């Protein structure tokens, strides 16, 4: 009996999900603009405490700002290239990276996952204190107005160089502006 009831519920669920329309309509004009493809600029303020081994150079904490010039390909996918500056406990790094984001379908508050990766340069010592890094993160974006979004995300930043590996839990607060 339980198997038949479970099978019936599964068939109803699949039938209902398959019958949903593909062309969803946004509830406000600001969401219509948010869903359209086009150029975007994302600027984020970042802060991050180090985790585990924080007595190494550049490992205790950092804060800074980054900006990404990108393109929104679909309602859910955007990618771009970014630059920034990070002030660490032992000096300053200048990251150059790529950034990709997937936004889940939602209305005004949009959850997303992001991945960034690239190089962070220390121009005072390029040989031993420049890093390769990756930074996966989870966040939420608020569609504030037409062509303007605010976001908050948190993630794990891992930097590696010839001297070892450093890890951080980072927090990003950002603004996104979309072109016409």
C-alpha positions, -999 to +999 in steps of 0.1 A: +000+000+000+028+024+009+046+017-023+015+024-044+009+057-026+045+067-030+044+059-067+012+078-071+026+109-054+058+107-075+037+106-107+016+136-096+048+155-087+065+148-120+034+157-139+029+189-121+066+199-125+065+191-162+034+212-167+050+245-155+055+272-181+090+279-193+085+316-200+081+331-165+070+366-160+087+389-135+066+406-109+082+440-113+101+459-140+134+458-120+133+421-121+127+421-159+160+441-163+178+418-139+169+388-160+181+403-193+216+395-208+241+423-208+272+438-193+276+441-156+301+455-131+304+440-096+324+459-069+328+442-036+344+451-002+361+421+013+372+411+048+386+377+058+402+362+089+428+335+084+421+299+095+444+273+109+481+285+106+479+322+109+515+329+121+528+328+085+532+360+064+500+370+046+480+344+066+464+362+096+438+383+078+431+405+048+406+432+037+403+450+004+382+458-026+377+440-060+358+448-091+346+425-119+337+435-154+315+408-168+286+397-189+253+381-179+247+354-205+213+342-193+191+348-163+212+325-143+248+327-156+274+355-156+311+356-158+339+381-160+374+392-152+384+411-121+411+431-104+415+443-069+437+451-039+440+431-007+457+444+025+472+415+044+489+415+078+523+414+061+517+435+030+496+442+000+485+418-028+469+427-062+446+399-074+439+394-111+412+367-116+382+353-134+348+352-117+318+330-126+284+330-109+252+310-111+220+326-097+191+304-088+157+313-102+140+336-077+124+370-076+138+399-054+162+380-032+183+357-054+206+330-039+238+323-060+270+303-060+302+319-073+338+307-081+368+330-085+403+321-092+435+336-104+468+352-093+476+376-065+508+396-070+531+411-044+550+436-065+576+439-037+585+402-040+571+386-071+591+354-068+582+341-034+552+360-023+529+359-053+500+334-050+476+313-070+442+313-054+407+299-056+376+313-039+343+294-040+314+311-022+277+312-015+256+343-013+224+362-018+217+391-042+190+417-036+175+433-067+174+468-053+163+489-084+164+488-121+200+478-131+212+479-094+218+449-071+233+445-037+249+413-026+264+395+004+284+363+002+308+342+022+333+316+010+366+299+015+397+316+000+427+293-005+461+309-016+491+288-025+527+298-033+562+283-031+562+291+006+530+272+014+492+275+015+470+300+034+433+297+040+406+323+049+369+326+055+360+357+035+329+379+036+320+401+006+295+430+005+289+442-031+271+464-055+263+453-091+254+477-119+240+464-152+244+482-186+216+489-210 
